[in-house]
Each structure stands twice: as C-alpha cells, then as structure tokens.
C-alpha cells in the first residue's frame, strides 16, 4: 500500500494458516492466495504511518495485489504466466 516494490518483502504464514507477504517498509500484509490486503495489528508505528500517508497514491492502493501463476520449465527455471 506504500507503493514500494515488494522485492524484499517477507513471505510467511499468518496465525490462521494463510500464506502472506508482508512489506518490511510499511508493514502491510497481503494474502498470497487471493491478493487481498489483510488486517494487521502491527501498523508499523509512527514511521509506518508516515510512510503509508506519503507514498500511498490513492485509495486504490489498498489492494488487492495482482497475482501471477508460477511454473517451472524443463530446465528448472521459474516461469511466470502473465495471463489473469
């Protein structure tokens, strides 16, 4: 939601067992199966709140994230399917 690329975000499992990705910068979490933003008790504190307000371009930045199908080619390389 802060418009910072999620290249260094951490993937983990939420308390209900859902796979999530979490932005280290603003502390937003998203469900990796649906792309929906998840409610979090950790708002990132004062710094996280400032970052969200400065970098969030509009109300649409709350998600959902665009998801992609992943696969592996015959040589073991990761392939990303851009089709919706």
N, CA, C and O atoms as a GROMACS GRO file, in nm:
protein
  336
    1UNK      N    1   0.081  -0.120   0.000
    1UNK     CA    2   0.000   0.000   0.000
    1UNK      C    3   0.085   0.126   0.000
    1UNK      O    4   0.032   0.235  -0.020
    2UNK      N    5   0.217   0.114   0.022
    2UNK     CA    6   0.303   0.232   0.023
    2UNK      C    7   0.366   0.256  -0.114
    2UNK      O    8   0.442   0.352  -0.130
    3UNK      N    9   0.337   0.173  -0.212
    3UNK     CA   10   0.389   0.185  -0.349
    3UNK      C   11   0.538   0.158  -0.360
    3UNK      O   12   0.600   0.196  -0.459
    4UNK      N   13   0.596   0.091  -0.259
    4UNK     CA   14   0.735   0.049  -0.265
    4UNK      C   15   0.734  -0.095  -0.319
    4UNK      O   16   0.654  -0.175  -0.272
    5UNK      N   17   0.821  -0.130  -0.416
    5UNK     CA   18   0.821  -0.268  -0.468
    5UNK      C   19   0.840  -0.370  -0.357
    5UNK      O   20   0.912  -0.346  -0.260
    6UNK      N   21   0.774  -0.484  -0.372
    6UNK     CA   22   0.779  -0.589  -0.271
    6UNK      C   23   0.896  -0.685  -0.293
    6UNK      O   24   0.889  -0.801  -0.252
    7UNK      N   25   1.003  -0.638  -0.356
    7UNK     CA   26   1.116  -0.726  -0.387
    7UNK      C   27   1.186  -0.778  -0.263
    7UNK      O   28   1.246  -0.885  -0.267
    8UNK      N   29   1.180  -0.706  -0.152
    8UNK     CA   30   1.244  -0.751  -0.029
    8UNK      C   31   1.141  -0.787   0.079
    8UNK      O   32   1.176  -0.800   0.196
    9UNK      N   33   1.016  -0.802   0.039
    9UNK     CA   34   0.911  -0.839   0.134
    9UNK      C   35   0.932  -0.982   0.180
    9UNK      O   36   0.996  -1.062   0.112
   10UNK      N   37   0.879  -1.014   0.295
   10UNK     CA   38   0.894  -1.146   0.353
   10UNK      C   39   0.765  -1.227   0.337
   10UNK      O   40   0.656  -1.177   0.365
   11UNK      N   41   0.778  -1.350   0.291
   11UNK     CA   42   0.664  -1.441   0.283
   11UNK      C   43   0.662  -1.525   0.410
   11UNK      O   44   0.767  -1.570   0.457
   12UNK      N   45   0.544  -1.546   0.464
   12UNK     CA   46   0.529  -1.626   0.586
   12UNK      C   47   0.388  -1.681   0.592
   12UNK      O   48   0.315  -1.679   0.493
   13UNK      N   49   0.350  -1.731   0.708
   13UNK     CA   50   0.217  -1.787   0.730
   13UNK      C   51   0.151  -1.708   0.842
   13UNK      O   52   0.213  -1.684   0.946
   14UNK      N   53   0.025  -1.668   0.821
   14UNK     CA   54  -0.048  -1.592   0.923
   14UNK      C   55  -0.094  -1.684   1.035
   14UNK      O   56  -0.078  -1.806   1.027
   15UNK      N   57  -0.150  -1.627   1.140
   15UNK     CA   58  -0.197  -1.706   1.254
   15UNK      C   59  -0.308  -1.803   1.216
   15UNK      O   60  -0.329  -1.904   1.284
   16UNK      N   61  -0.382  -1.772   1.106
   16UNK     CA   62  -0.488  -1.864   1.064
   16UNK      C   63  -0.441  -1.964   0.958
   16UNK      O   64  -0.522  -2.040   0.904
   17UNK      N   65  -0.310  -1.965   0.928
   17UNK     CA   66  -0.252  -2.061   0.834
   17UNK      C   67  -0.248  -2.015   0.690
   17UNK      O   68  -0.206  -2.091   0.604
   18UNK      N   69  -0.289  -1.892   0.662
   18UNK     CA   70  -0.287  -1.840   0.525
   18UNK      C   71  -0.146  -1.794   0.488
   18UNK      O   72  -0.077  -1.733   0.570
   19UNK      N   73  -0.102  -1.824   0.364
   19UNK     CA   74   0.028  -1.773   0.322
   19UNK      C   75   0.016  -1.622   0.296
   19UNK      O   76  -0.077  -1.577   0.229
   20UNK      N   77   0.111  -1.545   0.350
   20UNK     CA   78   0.105  -1.400   0.334
   20UNK      C   79   0.240  -1.345   0.289
   20UNK      O   80   0.344  -1.409   0.304
   21UNK      N   81   0.236  -1.224   0.235
   21UNK     CA   82   0.356  -1.148   0.205
   21UNK      C   83   0.341  -1.016   0.280
   21UNK      O   84   0.234  -0.957   0.283
   22UNK      N   85   0.452  -0.971   0.341
   22UNK     CA   86   0.447  -0.854   0.427
   22UNK      C   87   0.555  -0.755   0.386
   22UNK      O   88   0.672  -0.791   0.375
   23UNK      N   89   0.516  -0.631   0.363
   23UNK     CA   90   0.609  -0.525   0.328
   23UNK      C   91   0.689  -0.484   0.452
   23UNK      O   92   0.630  -0.446   0.554
   24UNK      N   93   0.820  -0.491   0.444
   24UNK     CA   94   0.904  -0.450   0.557
   24UNK      C   95   0.900  -0.300   0.578
   24UNK      O   96   0.926  -0.251   0.688
   25UNK      N   97   0.866  -0.226   0.475
   25UNK     CA   98   0.869  -0.080   0.482
   25UNK      C   99   0.748  -0.024   0.556
   25UNK      O  100   0.764   0.053   0.651
   26UNK      N  101   0.626  -0.062   0.514
   26UNK     CA  102   0.506  -0.005   0.576
   26UNK      C  103   0.428  -0.106   0.661
   26UNK      O  104   0.330  -0.070   0.725
   27UNK      N  105   0.472  -0.233   0.661
   27UNK     CA  106   0.414  -0.341   0.742
   27UNK      C  107   0.277  -0.390   0.692
   27UNK      O  108   0.208  -0.460   0.766
   28UNK      N  109   0.237  -0.355   0.569
   28UNK     CA  110   0.112  -0.408   0.513
   28UNK      C  111   0.130  -0.555   0.480
   28UNK      O  112   0.238  -0.597   0.439
   29UNK      N  113   0.024  -0.634   0.497
   29UNK     CA  114   0.027  -0.777   0.467
   29UNK      C  115  -0.081  -0.810   0.365
   29UNK      O  116  -0.191  -0.754   0.368
   30UNK      N  117  -0.049  -0.903   0.274
   30UNK     CA  118  -0.143  -0.946   0.171
   30UNK      C  119  -0.147  -1.098   0.167
   30UNK      O  120  -0.044  -1.164   0.184
   31UNK      N  121  -0.266  -1.154   0.144
   31UNK     CA  122  -0.285  -1.297   0.129
   31UNK      C  123  -0.228  -1.339  -0.006
   31UNK      O  124  -0.266  -1.283  -0.109
   32UNK      N  125  -0.137  -1.437  -0.007
   32UNK     CA  126  -0.073  -1.480  -0.132
   32UNK      C  127  -0.163  -1.566  -0.220
   32UNK      O  128  -0.130  -1.588  -0.337
   33UNK      N  129  -0.275  -1.615  -0.168
   33UNK     CA  130  -0.366  -1.694  -0.249
   33UNK      C  131  -0.471  -1.607  -0.317
   33UNK      O  132  -0.514  -1.637  -0.428
   34UNK      N  133  -0.512  -1.498  -0.250
   34UNK     CA  134  -0.618  -1.413  -0.304
   34UNK      C  135  -0.572  -1.274  -0.346
   34UNK      O  136  -0.637  -1.210  -0.428
   35UNK      N  137  -0.461  -1.227  -0.290
   35UNK     CA  138  -0.412  -1.092  -0.317
   35UNK      C  139  -0.476  -0.986  -0.228
   35UNK      O  140  -0.437  -0.870  -0.233
   36UNK      N  141  -0.573  -1.026  -0.146
   36UNK     CA  142  -0.644  -0.930  -0.061
   36UNK      C  143  -0.555  -0.880   0.052
   36UNK      O  144  -0.474  -0.955   0.108
   37UNK      N  145  -0.571  -0.752   0.086
   37UNK     CA  146  -0.497  -0.695   0.198
   37UNK      C  147  -0.555  -0.752   0.327
   37UNK      O  148  -0.677  -0.764   0.342
   38UNK      N  149  -0.467  -0.786   0.419
   38UNK     CA  150  -0.509  -0.844   0.546
   38UNK      C  151  -0.498  -0.738   0.655
   38UNK      O  152  -0.408  -0.654   0.654
   39UNK      N  153  -0.590  -0.744   0.748
   39UNK     CA  154  -0.584  -0.653   0.862
   39UNK      C  155  -0.469  -0.696   0.950
   39UNK      O  156  -0.447  -0.815   0.971
   40UNK      N  157  -0.397  -0.600   1.002
   40UNK     CA  158  -0.282  -0.630   1.086
   40UNK      C  159  -0.285  -0.542   1.210
   40UNK      O  160  -0.316  -0.423   1.203
   41UNK      N  161  -0.252  -0.601   1.323
   41UNK     CA  162  -0.244  -0.523   1.446
   41UNK      C  163  -0.119  -0.437   1.446
   41UNK      O  164  -0.117  -0.332   1.511
   42UNK      N  165  -0.014  -0.479   1.374
   42UNK     CA  166   0.109  -0.402   1.367
   42UNK      C  167   0.099  -0.304   1.252
   42UNK      O  168   0.104  -0.344   1.136
   43UNK      N  169   0.085  -0.177   1.281
   43UNK     CA  170   0.070  -0.074   1.178
   43UNK      C  171   0.202  -0.016   1.135
   43UNK      O  172   0.206   0.070   1.048
   44UNK      N  173   0.312  -0.062   1.195
   44UNK     CA  174   0.442  -0.008   1.161
   44UNK      C  175   0.479   0.110   1.248
   44UNK      O  176   0.581   0.174   1.225
   45UNK      N  177   0.397   0.140   1.347
   45UNK     CA  178   0.426   0.251   1.437
   45UNK      C  179   0.416   0.385   1.368
   45UNK      O  180   0.355   0.397   1.262
   46UNK      N  181   0.474   0.484   1.428
   46UNK     CA  182   0.468   0.620   1.374
   46UNK      C  183   0.532   0.627   1.236
   46UNK      O  184   0.476   0.687   1.145
   47UNK      N  185   0.650   0.566   1.222
   47UNK     CA  186   0.721   0.570   1.094
   47UNK      C  187   0.640   0.503   0.984
   47UNK      O  188   0.630   0.556   0.874
   48UNK      N  189   0.581   0.386   1.013
   48UNK     CA  190   0.499   0.316   0.914
   48UNK      C  191   0.379   0.398   0.872
   48UNK      O  192   0.343   0.398   0.754
   49UNK      N  193   0.315   0.468   0.968
   49UNK     CA  194   0.201   0.553   0.935
   49UNK      C  195   0.240   0.668   0.845
   49UNK      O  196   0.166   0.703   0.752
   50UNK      N  197   0.354   0.728   0.871
   50UNK     CA  198   0.404   0.839   0.787
   50UNK      C  199   0.434   0.788   0.648
   50UNK      O  200   0.398   0.852   0.549
   51UNK      N  201   0.500   0.673   0.637
   51UNK     CA  202   0.535   0.616   0.507
   51UNK      C  203   0.409   0.588   0.426
   51UNK      O  204   0.403   0.621   0.307
   52UNK      N  205   0.307   0.528   0.489
   52UNK     CA  206   0.182   0.498   0.418
   52UNK      C  207   0.119   0.626   0.364
   52UNK      O  208   0.072   0.629   0.250
   53UNK      N  209   0.116   0.731   0.446
   53UNK     CA  210   0.049   0.854   0.402
   53UNK      C  211   0.129   0.926   0.294
   53UNK      O  212   0.070   0.991   0.208
   54UNK      N  213   0.261   0.916   0.297
   54UNK     CA  214   0.343   0.985   0.197
   54UNK      C  215   0.343   0.912   0.064
   54UNK      O  216   0.331   0.974  -0.041
   55UNK      N  217   0.356   0.778   0.068
   55UNK     CA  218   0.372   0.701  -0.055
   55UNK      C  219   0.243   0.648  -0.115
   55UNK      O  220   0.242   0.611  -0.232
   56UNK      N  221   0.135   0.642  -0.041
   56UNK     CA  222   0.009   0.593  -0.096
   56UNK      C  223  -0.046   0.696  -0.193
   56UNK      O  224  -0.075   0.809  -0.155
   57UNK      N  225  -0.061   0.656  -0.318
   57UNK     CA  226  -0.105   0.749  -0.421
   57UNK      C  227  -0.254   0.777  -0.414
   57UNK      O  228  -0.298   0.889  -0.438
   58UNK      N  229  -0.333   0.676  -0.380
   58UNK     CA  230  -0.478   0.692  -0.375
   58UNK      C  231  -0.539   0.577  -0.295
   58UNK      O  232  -0.469   0.487  -0.250
   59UNK      N  233  -0.669   0.582  -0.280
   59UNK     CA  234  -0.739   0.479  -0.201
   59UNK      C  235  -0.730   0.341  -0.265
   59UNK      O  236  -0.746   0.240  -0.196
   60UNK      N  237  -0.704   0.334  -0.396
   60UNK     CA  238  -0.695   0.205  -0.465
   60UNK      C  239  -0.570   0.128  -0.428
   60UNK      O  240  -0.558   0.010  -0.462
   61UNK      N  241  -0.476   0.192  -0.359
   61UNK     CA  242  -0.350   0.125  -0.326
   61UNK      C  243  -0.366   0.020  -0.217
   61UNK      O  244  -0.270  -0.049  -0.183
   62UNK      N  245  -0.485   0.006  -0.163
   62UNK     CA  246  -0.509  -0.092  -0.056
   62UNK      C  247  -0.521  -0.234  -0.111
   62UNK      O  248  -0.533  -0.328  -0.031
   63UNK      N  249  -0.518  -0.254  -0.240
   63UNK     CA  250  -0.521  -0.389  -0.296
   63UNK      C  251  -0.649  -0.415  -0.371
   63UNK      O  252  -0.727  -0.322  -0.388
   64UNK      N  253  -0.675  -0.532  -0.415
   64UNK     CA  254  -0.590  -0.649  -0.398
   64UNK      C  255  -0.468  -0.645  -0.489
   64UNK      O  256  -0.465  -0.571  -0.587
   65UNK      N  257  -0.368  -0.724  -0.455
   65UNK     CA  258  -0.249  -0.734  -0.537
   65UNK      C  259  -0.280  -0.815  -0.662
   65UNK      O  260  -0.366  -0.903  -0.659
   66UNK      N  261  -0.211  -0.786  -0.769
   66UNK     CA  262  -0.224  -0.866  -0.891
   66UNK      C  263  -0.143  -0.994  -0.871
   66UNK      O  264  -0.026  -0.987  -0.833
   67UNK      N  265  -0.203  -1.108  -0.896
   67UNK     CA  266  -0.137  -1.237  -0.875
   67UNK      C  267  -0.099  -1.299  -1.009
   67UNK      O  268  -0.164  -1.273  -1.111
   68UNK      N  269   0.004  -1.381  -1.009
   68UNK     CA  270   0.052  -1.449  -1.129
   68UNK      C  271   0.067  -1.598  -1.100
   68UNK      O  272   0.100  -1.637  -0.988
   69UNK      N  273   0.044  -1.680  -1.203
   69UNK     CA  274   0.067  -1.823  -1.190
   69UNK      C  275   0.216  -1.849  -1.212
   69UNK      O  276   0.277  -1.789  -1.301
   70UNK      N  277   0.273  -1.938  -1.132
   70UNK     CA  278   0.413  -1.972  -1.145
   70UNK      C  279   0.426  -2.116  -1.192
   70UNK      O  280   0.341  -2.200  -1.164
   71UNK      N  281   0.533  -2.142  -1.264
   71UNK     CA  282   0.560  -2.277  -1.309
   71UNK      C  283   0.710  -2.295  -1.326
   71UNK      O  284   0.789  -2.206  -1.295
   72UNK      N  285   0.748  -2.412  -1.376
   72UNK     CA  286   0.889  -2.442  -1.396
   72UNK      C  287   0.905  -2.502  -1.535
   72UNK      O  288   0.828  -2.589  -1.574
   73UNK      N  289   1.005  -2.455  -1.610
   73UNK     CA  290   1.026  -2.512  -1.743
   73UNK      C  291   1.111  -2.638  -1.732
   73UNK      O  292   1.151  -2.676  -1.622
   74UNK      N  293   1.139  -2.702  -1.844
   74UNK     CA  294   1.211  -2.830  -1.843
   74UNK      C  295   1.355  -2.816  -1.795
   74UNK      O  296   1.417  -2.916  -1.758
   75UNK      N  297   1.409  -2.696  -1.793
   75UNK     CA  298   1.546  -2.673  -1.747
   75UNK      C  299   1.550  -2.629  -1.601
   75UNK      O  300   1.656  -2.592  -1.551
   76UNK      N  301   1.434  -2.632  -1.531
   76UNK     CA  302   1.429  -2.597  -1.392
   76UNK      C  303   1.420  -2.448  -1.362
   76UNK      O  304   1.435  -2.406  -1.247
   77UNK      N  305   1.394  -2.367  -1.464
   77UNK     CA  306   1.383  -2.223  -1.444
   77UNK      C  307   1.239  -2.184  -1.409
   77UNK      O  308   1.144  -2.242  -1.461
   78UNK      N  309   1.225  -2.086  -1.322
   78UNK     CA  310   1.094  -2.036  -1.281
   78UNK      C  311   1.031  -1.959  -1.396
   78UNK      O  312   1.096  -1.874  -1.457
   79UNK      N  313   0.906  -1.988  -1.426
   79UNK     CA  314   0.834  -1.920  -1.533
   79UNK      C  315   0.712  -1.850  -1.471
   79UNK      O  316   0.645  -1.906  -1.384
   80UNK      N  317   0.684  -1.730  -1.516
   80UNK     CA  318   0.569  -1.653  -1.469
   80UNK      C  319   0.469  -1.638  -1.581
   80UNK      O  320   0.505  -1.592  -1.690
   81UNK      N  321   0.344  -1.676  -1.558
   81UNK     CA  322   0.237  -1.664  -1.656
   81UNK      C  323   0.165  -1.531  -1.631
   81UNK      O  324   0.098  -1.517  -1.529
   82UNK      N  325   0.177  -1.433  -1.722
   82UNK     CA  326   0.116  -1.302  -1.700
   82UNK      C  327  -0.035  -1.296  -1.726
   82UNK      O  328  -0.098  -1.194  -1.700
   83UNK      N  329  -0.093  -1.405  -1.776
   83UNK     CA  330  -0.238  -1.401  -1.804
   83UNK      C  331  -0.316  -1.399  -1.674
   83UNK      O  332  -0.274  -1.459  -1.575
   84UNK      N  333  -0.431  -1.328  -1.672
   84UNK     CA  334  -0.509  -1.316  -1.549
   84UNK      C  335  -0.572  -1.446  -1.503
   84UNK      O  336  -0.640  -1.450  -1.401
   0.00000   0.00000   0.00000
